[in-house]
Amino acid sequence: MTTSEAPIGRLVVCPTPIGNLEDVSPRVLAALGRADVVACEDTRHTKVLLDRHRIRANLLSFHEHNERARAEELVSRMRAGAVVALVSDAGTPLVSDPGFALVRAAIAAGLEVEVLPGPSAVLTALVASGLPVDRWRFVGFLPRARRELESLLADTPETLVAFESPRRLAATLALLAAREPGRPVAVCRELTKLHEEVRRGTACELAAHYRESPPRGEVVLVCGAAPPGQVSREAALEALSDLVEAGAKARPAAAAVAKLTGLAANELYRELTRQ
């Protein structure tokens, strides 16, 4: 076989169920069965799915700690003609899961990348929330730092979709309720699983509920758009700093910014003096 006739492999990105093992497409099962190697976030987790559908495959671990090294190895195998299937533990790879480095490396090497459609906790929660879907934003896992979280929630003029830890959900909702008690929210928990729950209401209502009933399992939080004209704390502090640098006195300037933004003047003043 000449060099020009050498087989060229490819990468097949395969979404897997987010809970119910029956939610896998025939195309994905066929791809997994034909692949020379299946790169998976957790080989034990993927084996459960493959055993359920009586598929035997060569599994290779591919996770956040070895992604770059494995990507180089897998690209070499694809160049030699191998077909590599990429899966994560649940849902579509790359969406808050490993895989980006491999897809980028395959594209850079001129290899074919085929993406199969399938389950996604993000889209399932968005549709189930009952909130507007014409404009929306997915941010992955919510930031832990309070200031970053406040800024994110305030600066989102579209429906916001995020993953959140069940341990932090009540605190996140309380933070949102303190600023916007009437903001519409949906908490989507254990989607497609036996104990699936989609609870809709205002930030105030859901904060109260989950304060008394801490959730379990995997959570997707969907928030309605921030009210028009709302300014983030960071933007307000930046404006306040500019005013003070221009010669304004701190307290009157904080009061003026608070009146325009709806934020508390005392809090703005305290934040300014900490800088």
Helices and strands as residue ranges (DSSP letters): G 3-5, E 10-13, H 26-34, E 37-40, H 43-52, E 59-61, H 67-79, E 83-87, H 100-108, E 112-115, H 121-129, E 136-141, H 146-154, E 159-164, H 169-179, E 184-189, E 197-202, H 203-212, E 219-223, H 233-245, H 250-261, H 265-274
